[in-house]
Amino acid sequence: MAGFFLDNLYMLIQHDAPIIAIATAPGRGAVGIVRVSGKNLEALVLALCGRVLKPREATYLPLPDETGTPIDHVLALHFPNPYSYTGEDVLELQAHGGPVVLQLIVARCLRVAAALNEHQKPLLSGLRLAQPGEFTQRAFLNQKLDLAQAEAVADLIDASTEAAARGASRSLAGAFSNEIQQLRDALIHLRMLVEATLDFPEEDIDFLKQADLQGQLDRLQQNLLRVMAQTKQGALLREGIRVVIAGQPNAGKSSLLNALAGAELAIVTPIAGTTRDVVQQTIQIEGVPLHVIDTAGLREHPDVDEVERIGIARAWDQIGQADAVLFLHDLTRQADAAYIAADAQIAHNLKEKLSNHVPVLHLWNKADATNMQATTTKFAENATPVDASTSESKHITLSAKTGDGLPALRHQLLQVVGWQGGSAEGMFMARERHVQALHEVDTHLMQANACLQTQLPALDLLAEELRLSQNALNTITGEFSSDDLLGVIFSSFCIGK
């Protein structure tokens, strides 16, 4: 771990050195790109290309090696600072996408830079291979992007659904950052009022009343709650929902996974204990990624062998990490007292192991095999729900075999995890750290409100809570961020971006 942070700290310290990387994905392709970023690259451009390139205009030319033999014919583009992705001089060489060709071009650039250094061109002395995310990190450090926009670059690349891609694109364009900026502007104005009163005691509390400090704070909190709700939606769009299917053997868990995925992913047999390990598939509902996980049947039986026992233990591990649990019941065994008792025991164990905020959907499967759907409610009453006093316990009748009830299940899944839907055009991407930062802002603003509500407001405490609120808000866009945080964020990017 220490080495990880030292590597990223080194990357932060060395951000003035020019860098180079292959900017396209590994493997063969029609086109591959080598990208160089740094200060004052004119000498490198001239030495590599044999001519001065017109800014931001593609030039087709041979790129020779030391002997003058062309490595490849390339399209060369020079983006002088500050009109580039990184805010520095950028050179892009677009060649044929063979990995050997691209590696030869990188090696040629490094040798040319080293030769220029020997001829008293020290600005190129440190040309080196880029670390993951270093190009985007430079865009952030040179104020071409804020931190939320920089994260959106990676989110756009990693988007698994159309809605996620559109949301990431909106965040990259600044939709999320603009919301944060509006909150920050309002917060700064509140701080100005309070700190002016502290600096000039003759401006007593009546000054704050005349300025409607309470009303402004209330409006700020209302706007914060709105942004928090939008951010939670953006986090769902990015992170997706981890849904675990649980229940006794032969309740139809694997069939349900196959039905939701629309493919035969899991083996289905009437033999108890067929599923021994975790099977996972990502699907999407209304553009929201759902990571659906099929697990081994939960049972306590003398016939359970060591392999199945391990599978059951892994099933409980997956349940403990779930955002939602689908507890599958078998309608065809509703007259089996032992089966009902075992379901009740599983429900009890779920209640013990799950956090209160994790929703559990009770699914009554195999409706196609019985004409007794009307008795589902009675069967549900016999099985102990996870928490019958809350709305977190839902009941749906379905058939994994025929597909009946699956639309209701999909709708209910989105509802219980808090997805509000709406147009993807108005959605922006967000991360869990953004959600946590906004919760921290909310906590400090509630403390600030409490300070203001006292008979003799403690303005120094009020000012401190507002300052802490702004610091938490600034971590989202990077106005206030630790080097460790930056290292963690950018190290998750691909090399060349």
Salt bridges, closest charged atoms under 4 A:
ASP16 OD1 - HIS15 NE2 3.58
ASP16 OD1 - LYS39 NZ 3.35
GLU57 OE1 - LYS54 NZ 3.61
GLU66 OE2 - ARG108 NH1 3.98
GLU66 OE2 - ARG111 NE 2.13
ASP72 OD2 - HIS96 ND1 3.02
GLU88 OE1 - ARG138 NH1 3.09
GLU92 OE2 - ARG35 NH2 3.15
GLU134 OE2 - ARG128 NH2 2.62
GLU134 OE2 - ARG138 NH2 3.63
GLU151 OE2 - ARG431 NH1 3.93
GLU151 OE2 - ARG433 NE 2.75
GLU151 OE1 - HIS434 NE2 2.77
ASP155 OD1 - ARG238 NE 2.56
ASP155 OD1 - ARG431 NH2 2.93
GLU162 OE2 - ARG166 NE 3.11
GLU179 OE1 - ARG226 NH2 3.25
GLU195 OE2 - ARG191 NH2 3.15
ASP212 OD2 - ARG219 NH2 3.55
GLU239 OE2 - ARG238 NH1 2.49
ASP277 OD2 - ARG314 NH1 2.98
ASP303 OD2 - HIS301 ND1 3.52
ASP305 OD1 - ARG276 NH1 3.19
GLU306 OE1 - ARG309 NH1 2.92
GLU308 OE2 - ARG299 NE 2.79
ASP330 OD2 - ARG333 NE 2.82
ASP330 OD2 - LYS366 NZ 3.01
ASP343 OD2 - HIS329 ND1 2.51
GLU352 OE2 - HIS348 NE2 3.95
GLU425 OE2 - ARG166 NH1 2.91
GLU440 OE2 - HIS444 NE2 3.80
GLU464 OE2 - ARG467 NH2 2.64
GLU465 OE1 - HIS444 ND1 2.87
GLU479 OE2 - ARG184 NH2 3.62
